């Protein structure tokens, strides 16, 4: 058999090679989890935590194998612990969490075996290295999984003890079970559903200090803009769901609502459209969630209060960003490149088309000379390689997607 020193040296070499590829390997694992584990789908916050947890665990495993760190001194990575707590808060099954660790274990071992196989090693050394990797990775996964189950179960107990827990369960049932009749749904949540409803989702970023305080303040912000107290429930410790009820003419002005949030506030609010009855209660909530997804996807250039009506096209298109990015690139050509010059041309063309092809009106909207708009439009057509009238509707939709979803649907600059 190979010596322990030789085994550690070879394993460390492979670990060093893999450590240089952590971002790409993390992306590969994240794609695998999203494809195979339904619990990770449809929730941007869970996906972000999953990626952070995956990267932390992978780096920790590689550090252990690279430096020979003792397993009994390794703590659960902070991102992995936060990930388990979010799973508990969203009432997602712990089995999905554990399955991700088993899938990750299998893939990490495969990467190491492939790295070992690329070396001309004596069979004894190869066997010793393989045994070392399988043993260390397996023990790490067992140790971390056990701790994560404890973290998950503790958080579930704390979460269900909160005042809003029972209402949250009832609300989720009303939202998910379309077979419930109106009277039963009203009785479950203690709220009248026969009027018109506007749903809101308020949230702050995960790393926001005093997150609970900010999220809870959203109820007062909404009440001041509406005149009545909203129905609210904590979806998790960074997110509040809310509903406002009133007559069919009820509207919430985004600008007025935004004035209630001062510049120092990290709070963001997404709004659904007004709709009647229990069906409207559900549909407005779904729209608010979709508007939130657009806000999170696009970055920071959208306002702190965002209605579904404003981003409805992007909201419906953003469910498959990879397919959308391909379509935008095919529709706009080089205009879909992610740089400042192309961004100026896209915005000029978008407003030009939005104003019915009027150079004068577009120039007024952009505060430019009409000749400048004319030049930019012609330049955009040259870059696209065909007239804007060729597939004009597709062009307009693609430009809206670029404006509202930003770099997530744009092609990288050359050399990046």
Secondary structure, DSSP 8 states (H G I E B T S, - for coil): ---HHHHHHHHHHHHHHHHTTHHHHHHHHHHHHHHH-GGGTT-HHHHHHHHHHHHHHHHHHHHHHHHT--GGG----HHHHHHHHHHHHTT--HHHHHHHHHHHHHHHHHHHHHHHHTS---HHHHHHHHHHHHHHHHHHHHHHHHHHHHHHHHHHHHHHHSTTHHHHHHHHHHHH-TT--HHHHHHHHT---SSEEEEEEEE--TT-TTHHHHHHHHHHHHHHHHSS--EEEEEETTEEEEEEEE-TT----HHHHHHTS-TT---EEEE---EEHHHHHHHHHHHHHHHHHHHHHH-SSS-SEEEHHHHHHHHHHTTSHHHHHHHHHHHHGGGGBSSHHHHHHHHHHHHHHHTTS-HHHHHHHHT--HHHHHHHHHHHHHHHTS-TTTTHHHHHHHHHHHHHHGGGGSB--TT-
